[in-house]
Amino acid sequence: MATIPNSRRQLHLKDTLRCHLVSRDPLIITAYGNPMAAPTQLCPFLESRKVYFLLGNWWSFQDPTLLSQTKWLYQKMRESYPLHEFIFLANAKEECQLLEFAGLPHYLCHHNAFLDENIFYPMPKVEKTFDAIYTARLDPFKRHFLARKIPAWALVYYYGNADRKNQDAYFRALRQRMPNMVPLNEDPQTGQYRWFDPQAMCRAYNAARVGLCLSQLEGGNYATTEYMLCGLPVVSTPSQGGRDVFFDPEVTRVVPPDPRAVAEAVAELIALRIPPREVRLRALVKIREQREDFIRLVEALFAQSGRTDRFADQFDAVFTHKMLTYPGSPEKFLADHGLLADGTSFPLLPK
């Protein structure tokens, strides 16, 4: 098995590898999560090849800590791997401005454009039993308490990387203060946490009338567009990070971070009785626009490499949900695509 040279191990970011092969020639790889996590894991195996990394992130470059770390790693990686190019995919124009100031190559392409619209869709036969739904991890920055005046709302929760005991304590506080909150993915028999796959998430969304986004700063927020693809209008607070890129004033409301304002906006959107197909269509329009921008970026990289064919004709074959996979290790990812120089191969994992 190939190994990372000792001199470069200090650049390795301990983050889950999330990446996807877009093209072999030229070699183009998308990655998400911490923007530099995939390059620090993959570059040592591809040192002698020209590679374009298109790097999205799940937080926001409006966070000075992330921006500073990314700039430092970018400079170190460019020194170590001069054949590799790194383009940061931003979720908001404000992020582009910060990346420009930091001297980092960037391109505006929101990660919500890569949600699979065949996974999230309206389900007319699912009964609407909740006024609203919020999918959010158990962290105070998600500001769950802003939903406390909504008569009946559902929570789909998950755990972050922090101490789980603290998160459980926060969850108990939420339940105590908000008896009108129903945690959908808590097992009704055992009370234990249950992870929801995308299909279960779709069904949960369809049991509600409105989707909630209540944090002040985070990344592009997949849930924003998942709600809309399922036909739910959205109530949000003012935010940084780019989730508002997919908002449409006809089917969304942005209100002050006040429980009464949130509840009133939910009631207003319910009263409008907006057809789910209309909400979904507005999201699909924005998804198409963003995907076309991504296609133009890849075709520009094709042109730099002398290719004249259209990536637009190949996009459907290349596309995968969120434009990422979880290969488990850099060796596994590269071997599966025949990209390891030493010819190492690994058996495919069962689907």
C-alpha positions in Angstrom: 0.0 0.0 0.0 1.3 3.5 -0.8 2.3 5.7 2.1 2.5 9.4 2.6 6.0 10.8 2.7 7.1 11.7 6.3 7.9 15.2 5.3 4.3 15.9 4.4 2.4 14.1 7.1 2.2 17.3 9.1 -0.2 18.7 6.5 -2.6 15.8 6.9 -6.0 17.0 8.2 -7.8 14.4 10.3 -11.2 14.8 8.6 -13.4 12.2 6.9 -12.5 11.9 3.2 -15.4 13.2 1.1 -14.6 13.4 -2.6 -15.8 12.5 -6.1 -14.0 12.0 -9.5 -15.4 14.4 -12.1 -12.9 13.8 -14.9 -9.8 11.6 -15.5 -8.3 13.7 -18.3 -7.8 16.4 -17.1 -7.9 15.0 -13.6 -10.6 16.9 -11.7 -11.8 16.0 -8.2 -14.5 17.6 -6.1 -14.3 17.5 -2.3 -16.4 18.7 0.6 -16.2 19.1 4.4 -13.1 21.0 5.5 -11.9 22.4 2.1 -8.3 21.3 2.5 -8.9 17.9 4.0 -9.2 15.9 0.8 -6.1 17.5 -0.8 -3.9 16.9 2.2 -4.9 13.2 1.9 -4.8 12.8 -1.8 -2.0 15.0 -3.1 0.9 12.8 -1.9 -0.3 10.0 -4.1 -0.7 12.3 -7.2 2.4 14.4 -6.9 3.6 13.8 -10.5 0.2 14.5 -12.1 -1.7 17.6 -12.9 -4.8 17.7 -10.7 -7.6 20.3 -10.3 -9.3 20.2 -6.9 -12.7 21.9 -6.7 -13.1 22.4 -3.0 -16.4 23.1 -1.3 -16.9 23.4 2.4 -19.5 22.7 5.0 -18.9 25.8 7.2 -18.3 29.3 5.9 -15.2 31.4 4.9 -16.9 34.2 6.8 -15.5 32.5 9.8 -12.0 34.0 10.2 -10.6 30.8 11.7 -11.5 28.7 8.7 -10.3 31.3 6.3 -6.9 31.7 8.0 -6.4 27.9 8.3 -7.3 27.4 4.6 -5.0 30.2 3.4 -2.1 28.7 5.4 -2.7 25.2 4.1 -3.2 26.4 0.5 0.2 28.1 0.6 1.9 25.0 2.0 0.2 22.7 -0.5 1.1 24.9 -3.5 4.7 24.8 -2.4 4.7 21.0 -2.0 2.6 20.2 -5.0 3.2 22.8 -7.8 1.3 20.7 -10.4 -1.9 20.8 -8.3 -4.4 23.6 -8.5 -7.0 24.3 -5.9 -10.2 26.2 -6.6 -12.5 27.0 -3.7 -16.2 26.7 -4.4 -18.0 29.5 -2.4 -21.6 29.4 -1.3 -22.0 33.2 -1.2 -20.7 36.4 -2.9 -19.4 37.5 0.5 -17.2 34.4 0.7 -15.9 35.2 -2.8 -14.8 38.7 -1.6 -13.0 37.2 1.4 -11.3 34.6 -0.7 -10.2 37.2 -3.2 -8.7 39.4 -0.5 -6.9 36.3 0.9 -5.5 35.5 -2.6 -7.3 32.2 -2.9 -8.7 31.0 -6.3 -12.4 30.8 -6.0 -15.7 30.2 -7.9 -19.2 30.9 -6.8 -21.1 27.5 -6.9 -23.4 26.7 -4.0 -23.2 23.1 -2.8 -27.0 22.8 -2.6 -27.0 22.7 -6.4 -25.8 19.1 -6.0 -28.7 17.8 -3.9 -30.4 15.0 -5.8 -33.9 16.2 -6.6 -35.0 12.5 -7.0 -34.3 11.9 -3.3 -36.2 14.9 -2.0 -39.7 15.5 -3.4 -43.3 16.2 -2.3 -45.2 13.1 -1.0 -48.9 14.0 -1.2 -50.0 10.9 0.7 -48.0 11.8 3.8 -50.2 13.5 6.3 -49.2 17.0 7.5 -49.0 16.6 11.2 -46.6 19.4 12.2 -46.6 23.2 11.6 -42.9 23.2 11.0 -39.8 21.0 11.0 -36.2 21.7 11.9 -33.3 19.5 11.0 -30.3 20.5 13.1 -27.5 19.1 15.2 -27.6 19.4 19.0 -25.7 22.6 19.3 -26.8 26.0 20.8 -25.6 27.8 17.7 -28.6 26.3 15.9 -30.9 28.3 18.2 -33.6 25.7 18.6 -35.3 27.8 21.3 -36.4 30.3 18.6 -39.1 27.7 17.6 -40.6 27.5 21.1 -43.8 29.5 20.2 -44.7 27.3 17.3 -47.7 25.2 18.4 -46.4 21.9 17.1 -43.1 21.3 15.4 -40.8 18.4 14.7 -37.0 18.1 15.2 -34.7 15.8 13.3 -31.5 16.0 15.3 -28.1 14.6 15.0 -24.8 14.7 16.9 -21.8 16.8 16.2 -18.1 16.1 17.1 -18.4 17.6 20.5 -18.8 15.8 23.8 -22.0 13.7 23.4 -22.8 14.1 27.1 -23.0 17.9 26.7 -25.2 17.4 23.6 -27.5 15.0 25.5 -27.8 17.6 28.3 -28.7 20.3 25.7 -31.3 17.9 24.2 -32.9 17.4 27.6 -33.1 21.1 28.1 -34.9 21.5 24.8 -37.4 18.8 25.7 -38.1 20.3 29.1 -38.6 23.9 27.8 -40.5 23.0 24.7 -43.1 20.2 25.1 -44.5 21.2 21.7 -41.3 19.8 20.1 -41.4 16.3 18.7 -38.0 14.6 18.1 -38.9 12.5 15.1 -35.8 10.3 15.0 -36.0 9.3 18.6 -37.1 5.7 18.8 -40.6 5.7 20.5 -39.9 2.4 22.1 -36.4 2.8 23.5 -35.9 6.6 23.4 -32.6 6.0 21.6 -31.3 8.1 18.7 -32.0 6.8 15.2 -30.1 8.1 12.2 -32.3 9.0 9.3 -31.2 8.3 5.8 -32.2 10.7 3.0 -35.4 8.7 2.2 -36.5 8.9 5.9 -35.6 12.6 5.9 -37.8 13.2 2.9 -40.8 11.5 4.6 -40.2 13.5 7.7 -40.1 16.8 5.8 -43.4 15.9 4.1 -45.1 15.5 7.5 -44.6 19.3 8.1 -45.9 22.5 6.5 -42.8 24.8 6.9 -39.1 24.3 7.2 -37.0 26.2 9.7 -33.4 27.6 9.5 -32.5 29.4 12.7 -28.7 29.7 13.0 -26.9 33.0 12.5 -23.7 31.6 10.9 -23.0 28.3 9.3 -22.4 26.9 5.8 -24.7 26.7 2.8 -27.2 24.6 4.8 -28.4 21.6 2.8 -31.7 21.5 4.7 -32.8 24.9 3.3 -33.1 23.4 -0.2 -34.1 19.9 0.9 -37.2 21.5 2.5 -38.0 23.4 -0.7 -37.5 20.3 -2.9 -40.1 18.6 -0.7 -42.5 21.5 -1.3 -42.0 23.3 2.1 -41.8 27.1 2.3 -39.0 28.2 4.6 -38.7 30.5 7.6 -35.2 31.7 8.4 -33.4 34.2 10.5 -30.8 36.6 9.0 -27.7 34.6 8.4 -24.2 34.4 7.0 -22.8 31.5 5.0 -25.0 31.5 1.9 -28.2 29.6 2.7 -30.2 32.6 1.5 -28.9 32.1 -2.1 -31.7 29.6 -2.6 -34.4 31.7 -1.0 -37.3 33.1 -3.0 -39.4 35.9 -1.4 -42.6 34.3 -2.6 -42.0 31.1 -0.6 -39.6 32.2 2.2 -39.6 34.6 5.1 -36.5 36.0 6.8 -37.4 37.3 10.3 -35.6 38.6 13.3 -34.2 36.0 15.7 -37.3 36.3 18.0 -39.6 33.3 18.9 -42.7 35.4 18.2 -41.5 36.5 14.8 -40.6 33.0 13.9 -44.0 31.6 14.9 -45.9 34.4 13.1 -44.0 33.8 9.9 -44.7 30.1 10.1 -48.4 30.8 10.6 -48.4 33.3 7.6 -46.8 30.7 5.2 -49.3 28.0 6.3 -52.2 30.4 5.7 -51.0 31.1 2.2 -51.4 27.4 1.2 -48.7 27.6 -1.4 -48.8 24.5 -3.6 -45.8 22.2 -2.9 -45.0 21.9 -6.6 -44.6 25.7 -6.8 -42.1 25.7 -3.9 -40.2 22.9 -5.5 -40.1 24.5 -8.9 -38.5 27.6 -7.6 -35.8 25.6 -5.9 -35.2 23.6 -9.1 -34.7 26.8 -11.1 -31.9 27.9 -8.8 -30.4 24.4 -8.8 -30.3 24.5 -12.6 -28.6 27.9 -12.7 -25.9 26.8 -10.2 -25.3 23.5 -12.0 -24.8 25.4 -15.3 -22.2 27.6 -13.6 -20.4 24.4 -12.4 -20.5 23.0 -15.9 -18.9 26.2 -17.3 -16.1 25.9 -14.8 -15.3 22.3 -15.7 -15.5 23.1 -19.4 -13.0 25.9 -18.9 -10.6 23.4 -17.3 -11.2 21.1 -20.2 -10.3 23.9 -22.6 -7.1 24.6 -20.6 -6.1 20.9 -21.2 -6.9 20.9 -24.9 -10.3 19.1 -24.7 -13.0 20.4 -27.0 -15.9 18.2 -25.9 -18.8 19.4 -23.8 -18.9 18.5 -20.1 -22.6 19.4 -20.3 -23.1 16.2 -22.2 -21.4 14.2 -19.5 -22.8 15.9 -16.4 -25.7 13.4 -15.8 -23.3 10.5 -15.9 -20.8 12.2 -13.5 -23.4 13.6 -11.1 -23.9 12.0 -7.7 -25.8 13.2 -4.7 -23.9 16.2 -3.1 -21.1 15.5 -5.6 -19.3 13.5 -3.0 -18.6 9.9 -1.9 -17.1 8.4 1.2 -14.3 6.1 -0.1 -12.9 5.5 3.4 -9.2 6.2 2.5 -7.3 8.0 -0.2 -5.8 4.7 -1.4 -9.2 3.2 -1.8 -10.5 6.1 -3.8 -7.5 6.3 -6.1 -7.3 2.6 -6.6 -11.0 2.3 -7.5 -10.4 4.8 -10.3 -7.0 3.3 -11.4 -5.1 6.4 -10.2 -2.5 4.8 -7.9 0.9 4.9 -9.5 2.0 1.6 -8.0 -1.0 -0.3 -9.4 -2.4 -1.1 -6.0 -6.0 -2.2 -6.1 -8.7 -2.7 -3.5 -11.9 -4.7 -3.6 -15.0 -2.7 -4.1 -17.0 -2.2 -0.9 -20.6 -3.6 -0.9 -23.2 -0.9 -1.6 
